[in-house]
Amino acid sequence: MEFATHTWIQAAAYSSAGIAIGFGAIGAAIGEGHTASCATLAVARNPGKAGEILKTMLVGQAIAESSSIFALVIAMLLLFSNFSAESYLTVATVFSAGLCMGLGAIGSGIGSGFSAGAACTGIARQPAYSSRVMTNMLIGSAVCQTPAIFSLVTSFILLFTNFSARPVSPTWAALLGAGLSTGLAAIGPGLGGGYVAEASCEGGARNPLTTPSVINVMLLGQAVTQTTAIYGFLVSCILMFKSFPATDSIAVPILLLSSGLCMGFGAIGPGIGVGVSGQGAVRWIARNPNAAADITRTMLIGMATAQSTGIYALVVALVMIFVM
Amino acid sequence: MEELGRIHQLLIPFMGYTITINLEPVMMTWIVICVLLIFGFLTIRKRGMLPGPFQVIGEFIVSALYQLTEDAMDEELAKKYSPLICALFMFLVFSNWISLIPHMEEPTKDLNTPLSLGLMGFVLSHYEGIKAKGIKAYIQSYFEPMFFMMPLNLIGELAKVVSISFRLFGNIMGGSIIIMVISYLSYSLILPPFLNLFFGIFVGTIQAFVFTMLTIVYISVQVK
């Protein structure tokens, strides 16, 4: 059976909308559930502050939900937009945009939920400093969303840039690889950033006087955690904006697709690992602020080592794109 | 939506090569520099024991960033580098905030600005590293833990420049793309001011701070 290009594009857009919001719903829901569970614990510990804890829980859940809302926006765009039917490449861009946003929303949703939960229990522990804990949570959770924002940007670029002048044969795989690279690479760093923010909310509540230095180290830790998401974004940008010569062979498209996959999967582990090390550092700085300089240095060296596998993935992906 | 990713370039043919100048970042960078110069002039104009508003802001920024630098490096290096760190932070903050004014664009939205600032930090950190450890120990540090790890250590160092500059570039460029797309989808109603607040002020300040912190950390890790 033969279909027109337009039909293929519509089919891809509908299935991609399903993928976007289907995957995108995973992370935020887990994160929000975790927040609510921590809030019940907090209310049980300090029932007098139930109102404030409820408020913190709702604000925290709203931030955790934002990654899911990004996915919803992309799903709605995919369902209701009219895409140009000039070239079969639109099938690839549409499908890739949905995959990218859906996968990219998972990590950030879970991560923000962790930090909101820690803020709820922190307010129960230290009600006098609730506004500081709240600020800490807002900063931490918002920075957690960065990988999801990278996914949203990649999806927007895929949806709104006109690629139709490019040859179909290797470009479809490059565009699909671009979506997979940013999307998969956002999972680990989003989750890891949440671990760091969780420790910071908890530590800031335990020892409120250390809040400024804890926030500094948290931002540093989250920044390094997001490095592999940035590698994923870099590989996507190269795949989207480098023009590849037309080819008949199937090997070149598969090579480009797998370079995106390689960077995407390679970024998951380092993101989580580096986040765990940042979590440790922030947690122990709150307990022993005098050792902050030494703890930070140890954290950074540990992170650099934990990140090396992400760099291997980046090297292999770049070799696949430029050398092969 | 046609303007997504479009930039204004000045092409100058010169001895067979073409020199490309991205006009917007250059102009915006000069505007930021002028704003910073005016701010600096206002802070030092009336100095006194009873500080005016500008002096208070200036002293706050300088002392906070000096403290941050000294926490990571020793006192001698901190005295040497805190003016640079302070200038870097203020330049980045003003650059990231400039898009709040209509028709202005962040210079950091163009990859050239973050990349050149990242390269500056990279060169400085390695210069200090060679000075502190000596050239032999510096080169030897690339061959640890095993000699065949050398290429990967080298790439790891280069990846630092990529990550520091793409972090700033990705956040600022991403913010401006999101603002543009959502303004287009919502017919510029209600949402754009809040998006500008989040991506301009909040994310802009945090990313400027993170870039500054990472520059400090890169220098201090090389020295120790």
HADDOCK unambig.tbl for C-alpha pairs under 7 A between the chains (distance, minus, plus):
assign (segid A and resid 150 and name CA) (segid B and resid 174 and name CA) 6.73 0.50 0.50
assign (segid A and resid 153 and name CA) (segid B and resid 174 and name CA) 5.47 0.50 0.50
assign (segid A and resid 153 and name CA) (segid B and resid 177 and name CA) 6.84 0.50 0.50
assign (segid A and resid 153 and name CA) (segid B and resid 178 and name CA) 6.65 0.50 0.50
assign (segid A and resid 219 and name CA) (segid B and resid 210 and name CA) 6.65 0.50 0.50
assign (segid A and resid 220 and name CA) (segid B and resid 210 and name CA) 6.35 0.50 0.50
assign (segid A and resid 220 and name CA) (segid B and resid 213 and name CA) 6.98 0.50 0.50
assign (segid A and resid 223 and name CA) (segid B and resid 210 and name CA) 6.83 0.50 0.50
assign (segid A and resid 227 and name CA) (segid B and resid 163 and name CA) 5.76 0.50 0.50
assign (segid A and resid 230 and name CA) (segid B and resid 163 and name CA) 6.34 0.50 0.50
assign (segid A and resid 230 and name CA) (segid B and resid 166 and name CA) 6.57 0.50 0.50
assign (segid A and resid 230 and name CA) (segid B and resid 167 and name CA) 6.33 0.50 0.50
assign (segid A and resid 293 and name CA) (segid B and resid 71 and name CA) 6.48 0.50 0.50
assign (segid A and resid 293 and name CA) (segid B and resid 72 and name CA) 6.39 0.50 0.50
assign (segid A and resid 311 and name CA) (segid B and resid 156 and name CA) 6.70 0.50 0.50
